[in-house]
Each structure stands twice: as C-alpha cells, then as structure tokens.
C-alpha cells in the first residue's frame, strides 16, 4: 500500500522524521502492517533497515533522527492495533533502550521476548552488552551473557569485547581469564580494539609485561621462546559438528537414502587422510573467459597426495565430485576417463547426485574423518552454507583442517596448517594474543 511504500522510501533515505510524520497522519485511520511498524521502530532506534529481508541490519550514522524513546510510543500503538511483534520488533526496541541508555529496560524486553517464545538472535544481545559496558555495569552485562548461554547463542568478538572491557575495568583478573578461555575456543584472532584493551589492562598490572612478538613456523614465540600449542576440536565436538552438517544437509533437500549410502561408502572405503573438493581443484584459476573443468589439475593433486606418506602411514585421499562432472564431453575425454578410472579403481571417488549440493558431502567427509583428516580446497568458506552452520565449530575446524593449494608450474603445492593454533594461548607464565598478522606476548614478571 501507499503507506508501506512511502515509509520504505523514507527508511531508504534514513529520514526518520518524515516517516514518523507520515505515520502520525494515518495512525488510527489506516491498517498498518507488522513490516511497516518494524521499519518505523528501526528508524526510531537509528537502524538502517534491509527492506528485502525485513530485518534491522546496522546502526545508521546518516539519518534525520527522532528521539529513540519514540519507539516505545509506536510499539504501544502497534499493540493497540493487535499487530503481533516478532524478533525484528523486539530487537529494534532493545536497540532503542540501549540508545536511551536504559539497558535494564532493554533486558526486560529480552525477557518478555523469551516469555512469548520469540527466538532471540545474537543481534538482540549486542546493543545490551555495549550499553551495560558503557555504564560500567558488570552485573548487568553478566545477566545478558547468562541469557545468551541459556538460549545457546554464542557471542562473537564484539560481545566478548564488552565483557573484556568490564573485567579489565574492574581489575578482575580471574573473570577476565575465564572470558579469554572462552574466546580461545572460538576466535582465531582479535581486533585491534580488543588487543588495545588487553594491552592497557596488562600494562597497568605491575606483575605483567606486554611485548609484540612473532611466531616461528615451528610455533616458538620470538620474545619469550614459549612453544604455542594446537587447539583442535575434541572427539565430542567433531561428532557434534558432523551431526550438524548432516542435519542441515538433510533439511536442505538431500535424500536420506542417498545420505545413508554416502555414509556407508565412507565406512566401507575409509578412513581417508584428505578429502579433495574436486570442483574447486579442477576449476582453479579457470575464471577467465573460456576457462573450464581441468581433469589434469585434479589428477595431479590426487597423484601427489596418494603417492606421498605421513610417517609410516600411506595417504588415502577421497575426491568428491558432483555427478554432472563425471559425464559429458570433458569427462569422456581421454584424460577425463583416465582420472575417473583411476579414482574408481582405488575406491576414492564419491559422486553426489543431481539436485544435491556436493559441498555438504565433502564437508561431512572431512569433518567425520576427525583430527587426522584434511580438506583440500581454496574455498573461502563464506557462503550461505557456512553461515547456516554458525561459528561454534567452523572457524576452529577450518584453521586446523583446511589445506589450501597452488601450482608451481604443473606441480601442486599444499599449505597445511601450522604446527600451532592461531588463537588465544595461555601457559603458566602468561598469554599470547593473535591479532591481524601480529602477536602480543604477555609475561608475568614476578
């Protein structure tokens, strides 16, 4: 309708005043949809709204603003009109509370959200944690953190950073260490701002000294000589991650019968030391006009891996390809038949059926293989599949198990993970913190 269209136009331009003026002209006279109410609430809270997905996405820095408290007046009218609030509604109200410097009010809205069985998202918590941190209210922030944990929502660095700020401000070393240990399990590096907070805290403590350092290929710190350790998934986490991949693959339309036969294939012919993302290898550097699927690249990668060894163990790489890549002109060429024949002979080729996304198959095979299985792929792991999986295991697994490749001439070159993990590291004498390309070494001096 006209109201929805015009409000969306004002929202696109960040003009909260014009949108609210239009709303006030028609309120009580026209029916107002949930979507339009949510756009208005988002504008009051200073949020740039993504109309296509009807969700608040980020703070606006270029709006013709209205007082954030106006959001609560609009929400009261929304309730009078009998329009049901959803997660987008509540998140906008929580952000409005934070802008009004009333995080306790926002927390009560969060509790109401839970009471109404409206699932919360990470974005529902971020403004609350920041608002409590800005008020130096550790107790309030810990209530938010506990609610996140209860709802099984993992903080990202931005949320952890607020807890770091508060514990550092309170000089609570034990509480800070507990948060850092949680961060270690999830984050592969820290932002400049988080590093700055940590530097300021530890430099203010007489018993610590902070230095910048580098880490050798073998994992030794250039400043203190400590060898960093490896942080991998536990056996239980591998199993949970594999189960999560399987669950989403089936939800996204993979046939249960096909999936069961795939798992049976892995049990019968595994274990595999590497899982090769066949299309990623074959299409390497083929994005130019006329580029095509290269069986020669896939064959070379497979041959080098299969003919290599790990100590006294031989390698057994598995190639995963979509069925469409095993038929047609390229597959029926002399080279195509040779490579496919070799893979079939060694029982090291799994073809995902038409209509199924081969990504789920190579990812599951690599994860289900556990700590001794690596994924050969240059995939950036940023698409919708990895967004669906969430951060609980993905980042740590990628850091320890993805092997990127290149070709030097015609010979494949592999970049296996380093002999240490890029994550927060703790030892009996202090900490090592990774940032973007650098490390901080924090040592006890007494």
N, C-alpha and C positions, 0 to 999 in steps of 0.2 A: 504494500500500500504506500501512499504518499508519505506518511509519517516515517515509516521504516526507511524508505529511500532517502529522504532528506536528512534524517538522523545519521544514516550511514555516510552521507556526503560530508556532513559536519565533522563526524568522527575521523574520516579520512584526512580532513584538513586540520584536525586537532582543535576544533573550535567548540569547546565545551559550553561556553556561554550561549552561543547560537542554538546548539542542540537543546539545552535546558530551557531556553526561552520558547522554542517551538513546542516542547513537551508541555510546558505550563499553559500554553494556549489551548491545547486539546485535551488535557487530562480531565477525566470525568465525562468527556463527550465522545471520545473515540476509544475503541478497543486497542489496547497496547500489548503487543506480543512479548513473550519471555525474552526473545532475542533483542528486541528494541530496549527493553528495560535493562538488560545486561550491558548493552552498548552505553546507555546513559550512566549506569553505575560505574563502568570502567572509565568513562570520561571524568566523572567526579573524582575518582581515585587517581587520575593522572596516568591512565594506562592507554597505550596505543593498542587499538583493537583490530584483530585479524577477522574481518567480516566473513571470509570464506569458511573459516572453521569456528566462528563464533566464540573465540577464546581470547582473554587478555594475554598479551604476549610480552610487553615490556613497558617500562616507565617512559612516559612522554616528557621530553625536555623542550618541546616547542608548541605547547598548547595555549590557547586562550582559556585560562583555567577558571574554575569555580572553587569555592571552599570545599575541601574533601568531605566535611560534615554534611554537605548537601546530599551525599549518597544515602544517608540514613533516612532522610525525608522521602527520597524517591523509593526506597525499599518499603517504607510504611505504606505508600500508595500502592506499590506492587502487591503487598499482602491484602490490602483492601479490595483490590481488583480480582483477588482469587488466583493470581498467577503464581505458579509453584516455582520456588527458587531451585537452582541446580548448583553444581560445583563452581561454574563460572560466576554466578551471583555471589556466592559466599566468598570466593577468592577476592572479588572486587571490594566487598565490604571489609575484609581483613586488611587489604591494602589501604583502604580509606582510614581505617582505625590507626594503622601504622603512621600514615601521613599526619593524622591529628595528634600524634604522639600519645596514643592511648592503646598500647599493646595489650593491656589487660582486657579491654573491650574486645579487641580482635581475638583474644584467646577464648573468650566466652562464645563468640561467633563460631569458632572452630569446634567447640564442644557441642553447640547446637547442631552444627553440620553432622557431627558423629551421631547425635541422638536421632536425627532424621534419616540416618542410614545413607547419607550422601557421601560417597567415597572422596576422600581428600587426595590431593596431589602434592608433589614437592613444592610447587609454586604457592600453595596455600600457607606454607610454613616460612618461606624465605623472608617476607617482609616482617613477620612477627619476631623472628630471631634478630634481625637487624635492629628493629625498634627497641627490643629489650636490651641489646648490646649498647645502643646509643644512650640509653638511660642508665647504663652500667648495672643492670638488674640481672645478676647471675641466676637467682632463684627463678625468676620468670622465664628466662631462656631455657632452664633445665626442665621446666614443665612442658614447654613446647617440644624439646628434644625427646622427652619421655613419651609424649603423644605420638610423635613420628615413629618411635620404636614400636609402640603398641599397634600402630597401623601398618607396620612392616614397610615403611618408606625410608629409603636410605638417603642420608644427607649427601650433597655434593660438596665440593670445596667451599663454595660460598657460604653454606650453612655451617660447616665445620669452622670456618674462619671466624664467625661470630663467637663461637664457644672459645676458641683460642684467645680472641681479644679479651673476653671476660675473665678467663682463668689467669691470663697474664696480668690483667689489671688488678686482680685480687691477690697476685703473687702466690697463687695456689699451685705449687709445682706438681703435687700428686694428681690434682684434677687435670692439669694441662697434659701431663704424661699419659693419662688414661685416654684423652681425646686423640693425642698423637698416635697411640697404638691402634685406635680405631681407623684413623686416616691411613696408617701404613697398609692396612688390609685392602684398601680401595683405590688410593691415589698413586699415580706413577710420578708425578712431580707437583710442586707447589707454585702458586702465582707469586709475583714479586711482592704484592701486598702482604700475603701471609708470611713470606720469608722475612719481610721488614718487621712485622710484629714479633716474630720469634727472635730475630736479632736483637731488637730493642729489649725484650724481656731478658734474654740470657746475658746480654752485655751489662744489664743492671744488677745482675747477681754476682757477688764477689767470688763465688766458688766456680764460676764458669768463664771460659774464654771462647770467642767465636772467630773463626778464620774461614776465608774462602779456600776451596781446595779443588783438585781434580781427582778422578778415579782412574786407575790404570786398567788396561784390558783384563788383567788378572783379578781386578777388584780391590786393589790396595789404595788407601787414601794417601795423597801426596803430602798432607800435613802431619798426620799422626801415625801413619803406617798401618792402621787397622784394616783388616780384610772384611769387606762387606759380604753379607750372606745372600742366600737365594730365598725369595718369598714366593712360593708356588701355592696352588690350591691344595687343600687336604684331600684325602681319598673321598671323604664325605662330600666335600664341595664339588669335586669332579662329577660324582654321581648326581648331585642336585642340579648341576649345570647341564649335564647331558639330558636329564629328565625334563628340564625346562625347554631345551631345544626341541626335544621330541614332542612335547605338549603343544608348542606353538606351531611346529610343522604340521601336526595333525589338524589343529584349529584352522590353519591356512589352506586346507584342502588336500593335503597329501593323503592318499588312500591308506587306511590302516593295513590292508593286505600287502600293499607294496612296501610299507614301512617295516612290517614284520619280516618280509623276505630280505630286506636290506640288513636288518639286524642279524638275521640268520647267516647271511653272507659274511658279515664281519666276524661272527663267532666261528664259522667253518674255516675261513681262509686267513684270519688274523692270527696273532696281533701284527699290526703294521707300524713301522717306525716313522713313516711320513705319510701324510695324506696330501696329494697333489690336486690343487684346484685346476683341473685340466684346461678349462677355457681361459682362465687368467694367464696361464703359461703360454698357451698357443696363440693368444691374441696380444702378447707382449710387444709393444711398440708397433702395433698394426692399426693405429687410429687414423692414419693418413688415408687419403682417397685411394681406393684400390687395395687397401690392406685386407688381409684375410687370415683365416684359421691356419696356423702353421704346425703341421704334424712334426716337422723336423725339430722345432723347438721343444715340443712335448717329449719327443723321443730322446733328445739329448739330455734333458733334465732327468727323465726316468732312468736312462742308462747309467749316468754318473752316480745317481743315488744307489741304484741296485748293485753296482759293481764296487761300491765303497763298503767300508765296515766300521763298526763302532767297537773299538777294542777287539774282543774276540767274538763279537756278535755280528752277523751279516745283517744288512738292511733289507727291509721289505716294504717298498713304497706302494701305496694304493693310489690309482688315478680315478677321479670321479668326473664323469662327463655326462652332459645331457644326451639323451638318446638321439636327438637330432644331429649331433656332431659325429655320430657313427654311421650315418647313411648319407647318400648323395655323392656328388662329383668329387669333392675333396677327399671324403672318406674312402672312396673307391679307387683313388689314385694308387699307384704302386707304393708310394711312401705311406699313404694312409692305411692301406691293407697290411703293410709290414709292421707298423707301430701297433695297430689294433690287434693284429695276430699275436704279436709278442706279449702284449698285455693279457690277452685272453689265455694264452698258453700258461702263463705264470699265475693265473687267477688273481690278477692285481688290477682289474678294471671293473668298476661298478658304473652302470649307466642308469641315470634317473629317467623315469618315463615321461612321455609327453604330458604337458599340463602341470608337472611338478617342478618346483624351483630347485635346481641342483645345489644351491647354496646350503640348504638345510642338510643335505646328505654329506657334503664334505665337512661341514662344521660339526655335525654329530659324530662322524667317524673320528675326527681329530680330537674332540673332547672326550669321547668314550674311551679312547685309547689310553687316557691317563697321562701321568707325568713323563712317560718315555716316548710320546707321540708328538710330532711336529706338523704344522700346516705349512705347505709350500705355496705361497701366494703373495702377490703385491697388493691385494685388495686393501683399500683404506679402512674397511670396516665401519663406514659411516652411514650406510644406507638404512632404510626402514627396518631391515631385519635386525640390525644390532640395536636400533632404538627400541624395538619390541622387547629385546632381551633385557635391557636395562643395565645398570652399571655394577650389579652385585659381584659378578664373576668376570665379566667381559674384559675389562681393562687389564686385570692381573693376568688372565689367561693369555691374552694377546701378547703382553710383554714377555712372557716366558715361552710361548709356543709358536708364534708366527715366525716363519723364516722367509725373508724377502730374497729375491734373486735378481741377477743381471746376467748379461752375456758379455764375456771378454772375447771378442772375435766370435767364434762359434761355440766356445766352451762356457757352460753355465758356472756362475759364481754365486755362492749362497752366503747370506748373512744370518748366522744363527744367533740366538740371544746371548748376551754377555754372560760371564761367569758370576755375575752378581745381579741382584734385582734393583731396578730403578724405583725406589720407594723410600719412605722414611725408614731409617735404620737405627736401632738402639743397641748399645752394648753397655758393659758395666761402667765405662768411663764417660758416657755421654751419648750424643746423637749425631747423625748425618742427615741433612735435608737436601733433597734434589730440587733444583729449580730448572728453568729452561736453559739447558746446556751447561749449568754450573752446579756445584755442590757447596754446602755450608758444613763445616766441621765444628761441632760444639763439644768442648772438652772440660771435664772437671779439673780444677787446679789444686783442690785440697781434698 
